[in-house]
Amino acid sequence: QVQLVESGGGLVQTGGSLRLSCAASGSIGSIVTMGWYRQAPGKQREFLALITTSGGITSYAESVKGRFTISRDNDKNTVYLQMNSLKSEDTGVYYCAARKVGDGGLFGSWGQGTQVTVSS
């Protein structure tokens, strides 16, 4: 199993920045992709960004492209989401996810989530 623990959420004003962290433990060697999702109130969980273990290839949702940056520190088994120019619509619970060998094309491991609230 892979265990994921998010941190770094909180309250921030519009235009501000936050950096989320996700520490992974367990079967780290099986992880092929890590990513971030969020779930806004009343909405479905939304893909934000991913980064591959091999080569650090990244992909972003259009809604966050240019504002959010995903990165990874392999030595620390930690993935980050740097969020800049935050908007009220960025409010939600942010989840770290991992896709590992055997998950196919799905993210099979999830953290508990960390709340991000953007206010004016």
N, C-alpha and C positions, 0 to 999 in steps of 0.2 A: 504494500500500500504506500501511497504518497500522502503525506500530511502537509497542508498549506495553512499558513497563518498570516493574515493581512494586518497591517498596521499603517498609521499615518493619516487616517481620516480625521475629519473634524469640521469645524465651522469656519468658513472663509467668505469674505465679501466678493462681490462681483469684480472681476478683473484680477483677483488674487491668484496665488499658486499654492499647490500642495504636491508633495511627493509621497506616493503610496509605496509600501514595501510588502513583499510576500516572501516569507521564508519557507523553503521546502525541506522536508525531511522524509526519511523512509527509503523507498526504492528509487533513489535519485537517478541512478544509472539508467533507468528505464524511460525517463522523460525525454520526449522528442520535441515537444513544443510547450511553451507556457504562454498564458494570455491573461487578459483582463476583460471582464464583463461588468455591466452595471444593470441595476434594476431601479428605475424611477417609480415613484408612487403611481399606482394604477396602470403600469405598463409592463410589458414582457421584458425578460432579461435580454440585454442588448450587447452584442459583441463590440469591443472597443479596439483591442490591439492584440497582436501575438508576436512572439519571437521564437525562432527555431533554435534548437540546441546546436545543430550543425550549421555553422556559418553565420548565425545571428541574423537571419533574414527576418525582416519585420513586415507587418501588414497592419493597416489602420482602417477603422470605419471612417466614412466620409465626414461624419459629424464631429470628429475630433482631430482629423488630419490637420497638421500645422500647429496644433495647440498642445497635444499630448505626445509624449515620447516614451516608448517602452525600452527598457534596457535590462541587462542581466549581468550579474557577477557570479560566474560559475564557481569560483573558489568559495564563495559564501553561500552558494545554492539559493540565491536570492534574486528575484526579479522586481523591477521598479516601474512605476508609472509616474512620470513627471507631468503634472497638469498645470498648464499656464492659461492665462486669460479666461478664467473660469466664468461661466454663465449660470444663471439660475436654473436652466434646463439640465445642467450637469449634476444637479442634486439627485442623490440616490444611494443605494447600497452597492458598493464596489466589491466585486469578487475576483479573486485570483483563481486561475484554473490551470491544470496541467493535462496534457495529452501524452500518454505513454504507450509503449509497445503493447499491443493487444487491445487498445481502445479504438482502433480503426481511425476514422476521421473525426471522432468525437473527443471532447474534453471529458475525461472520466473522473477526474479528481478536482474537488472544489474546496475552497476555504470557507470560513464562516461569514465573511464579508465585513466591510468596514464602512461606516456611514460617512458620506460627504454631503455637507449642506452648504449651499451657496446662497447668500442673501445679499440684498442691496443695502 
